[in-house]
């Protein structure tokens, strides 16, 4: 006897599993609530290892669709380059096929930006291992690869405000570079406001003008919004 196809779950009722892939951890959370689950990441991490780890982490959880934040550029819902801080084999990898579920893959900074968005023209900057960047202009979301643009003395923005810059220059000078980079990017991109997130935002005791502090947990809300916010264009 033929199997009966499972009826489609209305978008408003879908349970979303959000996966946040970072340089130190892979974290998951569903829109149904519960505790955040995590496992260690690292410079040798492959997409196959992520899929295996997430499937193990998600044991016992119900979910219909997946959102995934990836630390690199994305095209046609797949990674378009291997990430700078992880392993090889990501370029072109089909996570939808690997998970057997509908997947929306976006740049990790963009996912946190979507979760932080409160309308208008927003610039998001993520201060972590590198420098993540994204803009949302009246609900149109755009990832931005600003980290490796030239900044000073032949080095990039990321070299100065990412983790390497913090370790090399110390916290006091690093803070000055962060303020300068935000000022330059605001002059060029003209946002209404800036959200500064990432793991190192807590090392800023003050924030640049028109900026507010982000929260890494907003990445999960961004993943949920990818499936639920009909006004959002990605």
Residue pairs with C-beta under 8 A, 6 or more apart in sequence:
9 64
11 227
11 228
12 228
14 31
14 64
14 65
14 227
15 30
15 31
15 32
15 62
15 63
15 64
15 65
16 30
16 31
16 63
16 64
16 65
16 66
16 67
16 223
16 224
16 226
16 227
16 228
17 28
17 29
17 30
17 58
17 61
17 63
17 65
17 66
17 67
17 101
18 28
18 29
18 30
18 31
18 66
18 67
18 68
18 69
18 111
18 219
18 220
18 222
18 223
18 224
19 26
19 27
19 28
19 50
19 54
19 66
19 67
19 68
19 69
19 223
20 26
20 27
20 28
20 69
20 108
20 111
20 216
20 219
20 220
20 223
21 41
21 45
21 50
21 68
21 69
21 70
21 71
21 86
21 108
22 41
22 71
22 108
22 128
22 129
23 41
23 42
23 43
23 71
23 85
23 86
23 128
23 129
24 40
24 41
24 42
24 129
25 38
25 39
25 40
25 41
26 38
26 39
26 40
26 41
26 45
26 50
26 53
26 54
26 57
27 36
27 37
27 38
28 36
28 37
28 38
28 54
28 57
28 58
29 36
29 37
29 220
30 61
30 62
30 63
31 224
32 61
32 62
32 63
34 61
36 217
36 220
37 57
37 58
38 57
39 53
39 56
39 57
41 86
42 86
43 85
43 86
43 87
44 86
44 87
45 86
45 87
46 86
46 87
46 88
46 89
46 90
47 79
47 89
47 90
47 93
47 95
47 98
48 89
48 98
49 87
51 95
51 98
51 99
54 99
55 99
63 101
64 101
64 102
65 101
65 102
65 103
65 104
65 227
66 95
66 99
66 101
66 102
66 103
66 104
67 103
67 104
67 106
67 111
67 222
67 223
67 224
67 226
67 227
68 95
68 103
68 104
68 105
68 106
68 223
69 106
69 107
69 108
69 109
69 110
69 111
69 112
69 219
69 222
69 223
70 79
70 83
70 90
70 105
70 106
70 107
70 108
71 83
71 84
71 85
71 86
71 107
71 108
71 130
71 132
72 79
72 80
72 81
72 82
72 83
72 84
72 90
72 107
73 79
73 80
73 81
73 107
73 143
73 145
74 80
74 105
74 106
74 107
74 143
77 96
77 103
77 104
77 105
78 91
78 92
78 93
78 94
78 95
78 105
79 90
79 91
79 92
79 93
79 105
80 91
80 92
81 90
81 91
82 88
82 89
82 90
82 91
83 90
84 130
85 129
85 130
95 103
95 105
96 102
96 103
104 226
104 227
104 234
106 114
106 141
106 143
106 226
106 234
107 132
107 134
107 143
108 126
108 132
108 219
109 124
109 125
109 126
109 132
109 133
109 134
109 143
109 144
110 124
110 134
110 141
110 142
110 143
110 222
110 234
111 219
111 222
111 223
111 226
112 124
112 126
112 132
112 134
112 197
112 214
112 216
112 218
112 219
112 222
113 122
113 124
113 134
113 135
113 136
113 141
113 195
113 222
114 136
114 141
114 221
114 222
114 225
114 226
114 229
114 232
114 234
115 218
115 219
115 220
115 221
115 222
115 223
115 224
115 225
116 122
116 124
116 195
116 197
116 214
116 215
116 218
116 222
117 136
117 139
117 141
119 138
119 139
120 138
120 192
120 193
121 135
121 136
121 137
121 138
121 190
121 191
121 192
121 193
122 135
122 136
122 191
122 192
122 193
122 194
122 195
123 133
123 134
123 135
123 185
123 186
123 189
123 191
123 193
123 194
123 195
124 132
124 133
124 134
124 135
124 136
124 194
124 195
124 196
124 197
124 214
125 131
125 132
125 133
125 181
125 182
125 185
125 194
125 195
125 196
125 197
125 198
126 132
126 133
126 196
126 197
126 198
126 214
127 161
127 162
127 178
127 196
127 197
127 198
127 199
127 200
127 201
127 203
127 204
128 162
128 163
128 198
128 199
128 200
129 162
129 163
129 199
130 147
130 158
130 162
130 163
131 146
131 147
131 157
131 158
131 161
131 162
131 181
132 147
132 197
132 198
133 143
133 144
133 145
133 146
133 147
133 185
134 141
134 142
134 143
134 144
135 141
135 142
135 144
135 189
135 191
136 142
139 229
139 231
139 232
139 233
140 233
141 232
141 233
141 234
146 157
146 185
147 156
147 157
147 158
147 162
148 156
148 157
148 158
149 156
149 157
150 156
151 157
151 159
151 160
151 181
152 160
157 181
158 164
158 165
159 165
160 169
160 174
160 177
160 181
161 174
161 177
161 178
161 181
163 200
165 174
165 177
166 174
166 200
166 203
169 177
171 203
174 203
175 203
175 204
175 205
175 206
178 196
178 204
178 208
179 208
182 194
182 196
182 208
182 211
183 208
186 194
186 208
186 210
191 210
192 210
193 210
193 211
193 212
194 208
194 210
194 211
194 212
195 211
195 212
195 213
195 214
196 204
196 207
196 208
196 211
196 212
196 213
196 214
197 213
197 214
197 215
197 216
197 218
198 214
198 216
199 216
201 213
201 214
204 213
207 213
225 232
226 232
226 234
